[in-house]
């Protein structure tokens, strides 16, 4: 196909857009996804050690060549200040390895050569005579790895090579993911239960009142998320407005102030409030397009108000329910700031864990794996939705 | 229920939405069983409000509506068993045509087999057999209105209300459906209350027409009576075309009065007990006006100036200067030609005294 004249100009005009999409969407997402399974650092820094470990099957100690290469590559990495990139991943596979590696790297240069590197290293740190230590280095050295995904799904590789569930007390992420899904579902249903009547009221009010009501929905929407969340803290905390009022009215004794924040209740309350406009607006848009004569027609045909609502009104608002529900659910599933501020210990969601791994534990591979699982969950939901309702029928307002 | 009572009675019904304006005031009207009654009037005259009160969507502010002799105050619309056809069809877009028709039967708990049979019958009634599986959005406006009519009839109500059902259709389709609605109404013998602002539609379809103006009924009568014997100037001008000449009554003699109009004397039928000296509007139908060249041949003969002539195929429309107006219209049927009348000619115009009515001047 040849591009000439206006057609070429048209294509050229889309280039900035394509570049923008590439830079802002494809590239970060691709990097993220690749981080979850591709970890070349250890392989790049300890290439010869890993090569020497290649034929070793974990039985007994590895060959002398592995000890020799490590004794050479560790100090080199220390000088080049890349040792931390090895220590982190290995430490995650066997705790305590960060210290073992940094100390060995520092001491191996000054150490007295004991006839073999094997003896020398074991002399520096007895950890080097444990096959587990070497297995950890071997595992961390794989460029492509599924261990982040295994960890994110609370699975582990058994000694026999099979894959199984971790012991119950060390399962962290799947319960958290379930909690996140359940909270998102709960918030979505709450938003629907509160938002549907509001949207109906706005859609059926005379213009003056409906504009005012719409403004009341939009003003919080335009207000900073932090302001709204902290407002809930002011209202709900132990010494907050609601508790003080209840105590002042004598409804609850001072010693039994309600715990409404820094737990799941706080997360639910604040998230529902913050996400409500995303439910109201698509619903309002759909409801406004339903002629009021439809309900009148249903009544004239003998349907009581409940029948009319269930058979005539509700089915016509399904595209709005779908759009609003999907929007709220997708936003809720990745919600971070609100749970972090008002969720306390029990109200944390998967995003808070991702943030922890990005900012504190610096385990980006695991953070990326968790994000990918979240992304897959959202895409799966979207596909189910488009199968059931048809994405073309969705109305986002 | 009273077997002799009219099907519908409005007794002193009034309605207002705010404190100041009566949308409907002092409405008394009764509709017989099997009658086709049209509420006719300009928009905002209260006719739709009357219909909505009857359907149960609005409640009268005062007065009473009875159906078959029984007051229906407080009876919700779904308990009234009245079929309603809306202007914009109000078909449910998420159901098929068949689903729409089956809806009133389903909410009544009818068995599926009987439902199907009734739906088929209703489709046949409006000549839409085989359209049951379509969606309303796939139909033309006229087809949608047929389905809306079928839906209002499928549960066999004996009263059907229609609110400007043909308002959104073009003229040819409208005429076709007017005929269809009339045929169906006669075939089923249902009572129909029909709202329209189109006086031709009202004339073509109705047994009786109630002419509304500003929330009141001006006159209720059969179409030909409304046309021939309007009781009020508004009806005379709203139904068909009329020349209305303002004047003063000089004398009254056995149902005929003499009216002075712009210095001339016109004889007219005396309507509504206007006293001598009262101001009156004289109404003359354009097609009842005769034109000749020579004087002395016509009753109520007056000299007039021809202003303009339009040839309209079946008739000539002649605009004349007469009695202080330059917009006096005469329609000459195109049977014998127009005798060579040209604009600017001076001619004699006249009409039978009983074709001309002296009506009360209303405060508009």
Interface residues (C-beta under 8 A of the other chain):
Chain A: X291 X293 X294 X296 X297 X298 X299 X300 X301 X302 X303 X304 X305 X307 X308 X311 X312 X315 X316
Chain B: X55 X56 X57 X76 X77 X78 X80 X81 X82 X83 X84 X86 X88 X90 X92 X93 X94 X103 X104 X107 X108 X151 X152 X155
